[in-house]
């Protein structure tokens, strides 16, 4: 195990920050929001990031289609962009633009079929991709950094004749590449950059399997599938273990762990009887899993055992993120579906 229980004192606020702490001691602290809303069961309904000015920010949206920012160093709401989209916002991504030294935020509204890119420092909308798909809706999207150029990757949720290819746009709104997904609906996409091979891979969670796509060679890398049954895969993460692992969640209640570069299944862990949504690694050895049954379950990836269950959400738990906040150390933030509020869970010291 990699838990060292290293304790560092923050002189500014005199609170203890725990690194590599035991996630079994995570407990509910408070609701971070009183107005958050998500209308689609999709991971990355909010984002957390450390900005260029070293402040930790948290961004979410509400039922009025506003984008709201909270400074997590001081727990203050500092920005509200009203009517950021014409319809509900269901996806956020963050990217540091190293060429222009700025923080970028990507937001999606599936219902108005638009993707917007914002300069976080002044909330100027620097790119608005309208009608990303002529029919159907844009569903999941992310940034791609290739050869020091930033691109936007977008997917469609349709199936069969309604299925559309994954599209990659440049900042001039040109489609530079389309990826055929064999008529499968796409539940989730993300980019994994392999530092050793210096190569970007597109991760695709479909209603049939999970795929990786070699963007340099412009071809399918692997399909990760152990079932003939069509199942939705709502999220996936890369774990840097002794080998590179791909971990994915599915609607059959299982977490699957794969050898990323060889496509071999390493572990299949039953988490619950219902749908699984957002997943979040905790220091390589543990995985928090959002479940349809309103619970967050903690999985020990070494043993495959459920070691903790967190209760408090009132709807399906669709997105979970790990972060380090100066005041509390290692934490997780989670969001439930619809009007279930976003919650902060912190590491509890033994004397608390």
BELRAVEN-V889225 format. One record per residue. N is the residue number from 0. OMEGA is omega in degrees with one decimal (999 if undefined). Layout:
BEGIN
n,omega
N,OMEGA
N,OMEGA
END
This chain:
BEGIN
n,omega
0,-174.8
1,-177.9
2,-178.8
3,-178.7
4,177.0
5,-178.8
6,179.1
7,179.3
8,175.4
9,-173.9
10,-176.2
11,-177.6
12,174.4
13,177.4
14,-179.1
15,177.2
16,-176.9
17,175.6
18,-175.9
19,179.7
20,-177.7
21,-176.8
22,176.8
23,-179.5
24,175.0
25,179.8
26,-178.7
27,175.3
28,-175.4
29,168.3
30,176.9
31,-174.0
32,171.9
33,-176.4
34,-177.0
35,-177.1
36,173.0
37,-175.3
38,-179.8
39,-179.7
40,-172.6
41,177.8
42,-178.4
43,175.6
44,173.3
45,174.6
46,174.1
47,-178.1
48,172.1
49,-173.1
50,178.6
51,178.1
52,171.5
53,174.6
54,179.1
55,-178.5
56,178.8
57,-175.5
58,178.5
59,178.8
60,-179.2
61,-175.4
62,177.2
63,176.2
64,177.1
65,171.3
66,-174.1
67,-179.4
68,173.9
69,173.0
70,-176.0
71,170.9
72,-178.0
73,-178.9
74,178.3
75,169.8
76,-175.4
77,-176.0
78,170.4
79,177.1
80,-176.8
81,177.2
82,-179.7
83,173.5
84,178.5
85,179.8
86,-177.1
87,177.8
88,-174.4
89,-177.4
90,174.8
91,170.3
92,179.6
93,174.7
94,174.0
95,179.2
96,-174.5
97,179.9
98,-177.8
99,178.0
100,179.5
101,176.7
102,-178.5
103,176.6
104,175.1
105,175.5
106,-179.6
107,163.0
108,-178.7
109,-174.3
110,174.5
111,170.8
112,-176.7
113,169.5
114,177.1
115,174.1
116,-176.4
117,166.9
118,-172.3
119,-171.2
120,176.0
121,-178.8
122,170.1
123,175.0
124,-174.5
125,176.4
126,177.0
127,176.8
128,-178.2
129,176.8
130,-177.9
131,173.3
132,-176.7
133,173.0
134,-175.7
135,-174.0
136,171.0
137,-171.3
138,178.1
139,-179.2
140,179.3
141,175.8
142,171.7
143,176.0
144,-175.9
145,179.0
146,178.1
147,173.4
148,-179.4
149,178.7
150,177.5
151,178.4
152,-176.7
153,-179.7
154,-178.5
155,-174.8
156,-176.6
157,177.0
158,177.0
159,-177.8
160,178.4
161,-179.4
162,179.3
163,-179.9
164,170.4
165,-176.4
166,174.5
167,-176.7
168,167.4
169,-176.3
170,171.0
171,178.5
172,177.0
173,173.7
174,-178.3
175,-179.7
176,172.0
177,-177.4
178,179.1
179,-177.2
180,174.0
181,173.6
182,176.5
183,176.3
184,-176.4
185,-179.5
186,-170.8
187,171.3
188,175.8
189,178.5
190,171.7
191,177.7
192,177.8
193,-175.6
194,-179.4
195,-179.2
196,-177.2
197,-173.2
198,175.3
199,173.3
200,173.4
201,176.9
202,-174.3
203,173.3
204,-175.7
205,173.1
206,176.1
207,-177.4
208,172.9
209,-179.3
210,166.2
211,-174.4
212,179.2
213,-175.8
214,178.6
215,178.6
216,-180.0
217,-179.2
218,176.3
219,178.8
220,176.5
221,165.2
222,-178.4
223,-173.3
224,176.9
225,-176.8
226,175.9
227,-179.8
228,176.2
229,179.0
230,177.5
231,176.9
232,-167.4
233,-178.6
234,173.4
235,179.6
236,174.6
237,178.9
238,-178.9
239,178.6
240,174.6
241,169.8
242,177.5
243,-178.1
244,168.4
245,179.7
246,-176.7
247,177.4
248,-175.1
249,-177.0
250,175.6
251,175.9
252,-177.5
253,162.8
254,177.2
255,178.5
256,-175.1
257,164.6
258,-172.1
259,-171.7
260,179.4
261,174.8
262,-178.3
263,176.3
264,-178.2
265,-179.2
266,175.0
267,-169.8
268,176.9
269,-177.8
270,177.3
271,-176.8
272,-174.8
273,-179.2
274,171.2
275,-177.2
276,-175.9
277,177.4
278,-175.3
279,176.5
280,172.1
281,174.3
282,170.1
283,-169.7
284,-176.3
285,179.1
286,169.5
287,-174.6
288,175.0
289,-172.2
290,177.2
291,-176.8
292,174.5
293,-179.0
294,164.8
295,179.9
296,-179.4
297,-177.3
298,169.5
299,-175.2
300,177.9
301,-176.7
302,-176.3
303,-176.9
304,170.2
305,-174.3
306,178.9
307,174.3
308,179.0
309,179.5
310,177.9
311,176.7
312,-178.9
313,177.3
314,-179.8
315,179.8
316,-168.4
317,-177.7
318,179.1
319,177.3
320,175.0
321,177.7
322,174.9
323,179.5
324,-177.6
325,-175.6
326,-170.9
327,-174.3
328,-176.9
329,-176.8
330,164.6
331,173.3
332,-177.5
333,177.2
334,173.7
335,-178.3
336,177.3
337,-174.5
338,175.2
339,-170.2
340,-179.5
341,-171.0
342,176.5
343,179.2
344,-175.0
345,174.8
346,-179.5
347,175.0
348,-174.8
349,-177.9
350,-179.3
351,999
END
